[in-house]
Amino acid sequence: MADDLRKRLLRTRRVATPWGDDETRGITNTRLDELLDYWANGFDWAIHERRINDLPWVTVPAGGADLRLIHQRAADPDAPVVVLLHGWPDSVLRFERLLPLLTDLHVVVPALPGFPFAAPLDSRGLSANRIAELVAGALEALGYPRYILSGGDLGGTVAEILAADHPERVAALHLTNVAPLRALTADPATLPPEAAAYLAGTAQWFRTEGGYIHQQSTRPNTLAVALADSPAGLAAWKLDRWSDPGAFTPDDLLTWVTAYWSTGTIATSFSTYAEPVTLPARVETPTVLSVFPHDLKPEPRAYAEAFLNLHEYAEHHSGGHFAAWERPHAYAEDLRRALKLTT
């Protein structure tokens, strides 16, 4: 695989466009060229792969399927249980820097079906609702009857669904965003003015920045061919302005991209965009919402309160879409606020 990847990178047909160094039109030629050159000639995937393989992986049965997950146990068998749920375009690696900060807790990090490191599973019908049931089944198999869910992006959507479907199991939520689909389905007339104004701003974001969502939702097969066959295409698609400047080194970025390439999961990661999802009208589980300024569409309090039983609204001055990686200590502090809601 490493040999094939390097050959493909060295044979990359570099693309010239009239907007090659205009970052408002996507990744710049300069940045992409630098990353591709390093990927082919300097990056050592084997080092990172060994580190990832050394995480405490287990595979558990979940609703007729298997779910592969990281299971970090605390010394205290009665410690609280925290479930960390990643999103797109990442993987369990979103939480790698968080794990050392949570050693006093039982921590479960599922590799969500269709994403890097997940157990093989038929991708048809992999909606967020089905994934929520698989996660619930895996936690039952681990012997955890009650737990806290933490995550964002797709992980936040899965958390909202699981909390609404199994309120007796989910003690609290810690989220970094409200389920994104709500911004496309909510009725502004039913919301307070600040929340309605947020919806208007979000609509503008979908027009100017959300093209990838439309493509992955409506023509995933077409896009998958380009990205699964071209490492340069995969890198360009996944590298965007979703985080604090400087939050990722070239090695960090390429580790996350290579995780998709080596597992061949870019196509199946589109499943939750293409499959319909049913969201609860409101989630009554006590919730802490962490808001990071460089995330895609940070929500105001009034908007979050329309859908969540919001107990705390924690605003931060730095951090973005991958806050657990970018600002792990701040993320851990907010997660522990959610823990306090259960006592």
Order of alpha helices (4+ residues) and beta strands (2+ residues): alpha-alpha-alpha-beta-beta-beta-beta-alpha-beta-alpha-beta-alpha-alpha-alpha-alpha-alpha-alpha-alpha-beta-alpha-beta-alpha-alpha
